């Protein structure tokens, strides 16, 4: 998870995006996505998460994907 987090952070920085990692909870990353950067930020974070390490054992899939993505409103409103 730490490798994926570092790679996702680096990818967002190298792309000069306004989107940023703001929180890690267990095996989840919370990303603040700047307006208009949704597709690019999602692609960068997805790639970082899926290619952080190579495993000899098949990685689990959820709904045909290696991870689940959810986009919500402001965090303060989502949790509050």
N, C-alpha and C positions, 0 to 999 in steps of 0.2 A: 504494500500500500504506500509506503514511504517513497519507493522508487517512482510509482505512478504519480504521486503528488508532486514530486520534484520535477518530473518530466512535463506534467501539465502546466505547472507554474512557469517553467522555462519556455515552453511553447507559446504561452500567452504573451510573455515578455518579448520574445524574439519576433513575434508577429506585430508588435507595437499596438496591441489592443487595449482598450480601456477596461475590458473584462478582467476579473481577478478572482483568485481563490480566496475565500474568506473563512472557511471552516472545514475541518475534517472531523467526522463522527464515525468511529469504528471503521467500516469499510466504505464510507460514503464521503464524497467531496461536495461541498456547497460552493457554487460559483456565482458571483455577481456578474451578470452579463449586461454589458453596455448596450443601449438601444442600437439596433442595426447590425450587431455583431453576433446574433444568435447562431447562424449557420456556421460561421468560421470558428467561433469559440467552442461550439459543440463538437465539431469535427476534430479540433485539436485535443480537447480533453478526452474524447472517445478514443482517439489513436493512442494517447499516452496511457490510458487505462488498459486498453487491450494488448498493448505491446510492451508493457513494463518488464515482463520476464517471459522466458520461454519455459513451458512446463512439459515434462515427459508424460504427464497424465492429462487426459482431456479436461478442459476447463468447463465448468457447469454453464448452462445456458438458461436464460429466462425468456420465454416467448420467442425463441429462435435467436436471441441476442445474448451477448456475453455480459451485459449489464442492463440495468433499467435506468431510463432517463425520465426525469420529471421536471417540468418548468412551471414555476409558480410566481405569485406576486411578491411584493416586498416581504423579506423574512420576518420583520417585526409583525406584520399583519398575519402571516402564515402560522406563526407559533403562538401569537398572543390570543 
